[in-house]
Amino acid sequence: MGRARPAVNTGTGEYVQLELLKENDRPYDWSGGGRHVNASKKLGAALWEKGSGYTRNDKLVYGYYLFNSPPGDEPLRQSFREIGGSLELRPTAVGKSVGNLNRGGFLLETEKVGRVKFYRLNSRAAYDGPSGQQRRATEHARHPVTTCPPEKKEEETS
């Protein structure tokens, strides 16, 4: 089997890549500016399931929020027009999908500026940040519903 080699360079404190790399290979650099999101695979799979009641646009908008939301509990501060431009959807279609995802608990209304509402990802479904912050954020977050709740019709008064 051979003599054990050290796993850490004691001079620099860096981990030593052992069997993973060939002689001229370099380790992968994780400092490329990418962030990682903790997402619930179970809730995501239920959202994408055929009989969930969520539309293709809903799933597209959820994916947009998942990959474009700022870290932590901050809302995505983009108008439906901006989101629609990126997804090639009309702003009304984006608004309807955001409404469905909000009723289902995947997106939560966070702030309102004038008549414009901003939404964030529910931290129980996905969170961009350290796991300790995610645990604190989920303490009071509602559980998402994996079947799309129906839109409430306003009752007419006569």
LOPA-312901 format. One line per field, with one value per residue (C-alpha): residue number from 1; residue in one letter; y, x, z. Coordinates in pm, 1 decimal, m for minus. Example, Ala and Ser with C-alpha at 12.3 -4.5 7.8 and 13.67 -1.06 7.14 Angstrom:
! residues 2
num = [1 2]
residu = [A S]
north = [m450.0 m106.0]
east = [1230.0 1367.0]
up = [780.0 714.0]
This chain:
! residues 158
num = [1 2 3 4 5 6 7 8 9 10 11 12 13 14 15 16 17 18 19 20 21 22 23 24 25 26 27 28 29 30 31 32 33 34 35 36 37 38 39 40 41 42 43 44 45 46 47 48 49 50 51 52 53 54 55 56 57 58 59 60 61 62 63 64 65 66 67 68 69 70 71 72 73 74 75 76 77 78 79 80 81 82 83 84 85 86 87 88 89 90 91 92 93 94 95 96 97 98 99 100 101 102 103 104 105 106 107 108 109 110 111 112 113 114 115 116 117 118 119 120 121 122 123 124 125 126 127 128 129 130 131 132 133 134 135 136 137 138 139 140 141 142 143 144 145 146 147 148 149 150 151 152 153 154 155 156 157 158]
residu = [M G R A R P A V N T G T G E Y V Q L E L L K E N D R P Y D W S G G G R H V N A S K K L G A A L W E K G S G Y T R N D K L V Y G Y Y L F N S P P G D E P L R Q S F R E I G G S L E L R P T A V G K S V G N L N R G G F L L E T E K V G R V K F Y R L N S R A A Y D G P S G Q Q R R A T E H A R H P V T T C P P E K K E E E T S]
north = [0.0 241.7 514.9 762.6 1111.2 1429.0 1576.3 1933.2 2136.9 2236.9 2539.1 2701.9 2528.1 2432.6 2094.3 1871.8 1703.6 1342.8 1084.8 1314.6 1504.4 1395.6 1547.7 1857.9 1912.9 2204.7 2197.6 2361.2 2723.7 2781.9 3156.9 3225.9 3435.3 3162.6 3126.5 2813.5 2783.4 2528.5 2411.5 2148.3 1877.7 1733.0 2062.3 2139.6 1797.5 1839.1 2183.3 2039.6 1732.9 1712.0 1717.6 1993.0 2257.6 2493.0 2604.6 2605.8 2980.4 2930.3 2689.0 2923.5 3219.4 3009.0 2909.9 3275.9 3369.3 3072.8 3177.5 3558.7 3636.6 3818.1 3639.4 3595.6 3718.0 4005.6 4029.7 4026.7 4395.2 4365.2 4461.2 4204.0 4381.0 4320.0 3956.0 3907.9 4054.9 3797.9 3507.3 3623.1 3647.4 3932.1 4120.4 4005.2 3639.7 3699.0 3863.7 3570.4 3319.5 3520.0 3524.6 3145.8 3092.8 3339.2 3163.0 2832.7 2973.2 2934.8 3313.9 3546.9 3913.7 4102.2 4471.4 4717.2 5041.9 5242.7 4992.3 4767.1 4450.4 4267.2 3897.1 3665.4 3291.7 3110.9 2997.4 2656.7 2598.1 2755.2 2979.6 3156.6 3185.9 2997.6 2707.9 2878.4 3177.8 2943.3 2764.6 3100.2 3216.6 2904.2 2934.2 3149.9 3078.4 2906.2 2567.0 2579.1 2395.8 2152.7 2175.1 2518.3 2676.1 2813.3 3184.7 3344.2 3512.0 3838.3 3821.4 4072.2 4291.3 4404.1]
east = [0.0 283.1 367.5 93.3 143.7 42.4 m296.0 m194.3 108.9 234.7 419.5 114.7 m177.0 m328.2 m480.1 m268.4 m446.3 m336.4 m473.5 m720.1 m475.0 m221.3 127.6 46.6 m311.4 m411.8 m688.2 m1019.8 m1042.8 m1369.5 m1309.3 m1480.8 m1753.0 m2016.6 m2258.2 m2434.7 m2804.3 m2946.0 m3267.1 m3518.6 m3509.3 m3836.6 m4026.2 m3864.0 m3958.6 m4315.9 m4338.4 m4219.5 m4445.7 m4703.1 m5011.4 m4891.7 m5117.1 m4824.3 m4784.1 m4468.9 m4446.2 m4469.4 m4176.7 m3979.0 m4038.5 m3946.3 m3621.1 m3552.5 m3599.7 m3386.7 m3088.5 m3120.4 m3223.0 m2972.7 m2825.3 m3021.4 m3376.6 m3346.0 m3617.9 m3547.5 m3585.7 m3683.3 m4009.4 m4226.1 m4130.6 m3758.8 m3816.6 m4044.1 m3779.9 m3527.9 m3773.5 m3948.6 m4281.6 m4529.3 m4529.6 m4889.6 m4779.8 m4495.5 m4739.3 m4980.7 m4698.9 m4563.1 m4918.8 m4945.7 m4606.1 m4693.3 m5023.6 m4834.9 m4572.2 m4270.3 m4234.5 m4310.9 m4403.3 m4126.4 m4174.3 m4391.6 m4274.1 m4574.8 m4787.9 m4492.9 m4451.9 m4121.0 m4091.2 m3821.9 m3772.8 m3926.7 m3627.6 m3791.5 m3781.9 m3442.6 m3191.0 m2879.2 m2655.8 m2497.8 m2691.1 m2708.5 m2886.3 m3117.6 m3216.3 m3300.2 m3487.5 m3704.7 m3820.0 m4118.0 m4147.7 m4463.4 m4448.4 m4489.0 m4787.1 m4686.8 m5019.7 m5102.5 m5382.7 m5667.6 m5690.3 m5944.8 m6225.8 m6343.0 m6710.1 m6934.0 m7140.3 m7477.0]
up = [0.0 61.8 303.1 396.1 255.8 438.3 345.2 438.3 341.2 686.1 543.4 383.3 554.3 216.7 145.2 m77.4 m366.3 m352.8 m595.0 m766.3 m985.1 m1240.8 m1251.2 m1463.4 m1343.0 m1124.9 m860.8 m949.6 m837.9 m648.8 m628.8 m961.6 m799.9 m793.2 m504.6 m390.6 m306.7 m64.6 m230.7 m126.3 m392.3 m259.9 m292.6 m627.8 m766.6 m640.2 m805.5 m1139.2 m1122.7 m1401.5 m1178.3 m945.0 m1099.5 m1157.0 m1518.9 m1730.4 m1677.7 m1299.4 m1312.3 m1536.2 m1303.9 m998.0 m1169.3 m1247.0 m880.0 m773.4 m985.0 m970.2 m612.3 m391.8 m87.8 233.6 281.8 36.5 m229.5 m600.2 m683.4 m1047.0 m1212.5 m1387.9 m1710.9 m1644.6 m1550.3 m1850.3 m2080.6 m1961.3 m1984.1 m2303.8 m2120.3 m2096.0 m1764.8 m1702.9 m1740.9 m1495.5 m1252.4 m1275.3 m1214.7 m921.2 m779.7 m812.8 m651.3 m374.4 m298.0 m294.1 m58.4 m287.6 m314.1 m24.0 m47.1 129.8 66.3 m116.4 m273.6 m387.5 m578.9 m665.0 m457.3 m429.8 m357.3 m223.5 m220.3 75.4 281.5 330.9 m45.7 m126.7 48.6 m70.1 233.2 522.8 674.8 1016.0 863.7 673.3 996.5 1157.9 846.4 836.9 1198.5 1101.1 728.6 611.3 442.3 62.4 m88.1 m359.4 m542.8 m677.5 m470.4 m681.9 m742.4 m510.7 m697.8 m550.5 m461.0 m629.0 m401.8 m523.4]
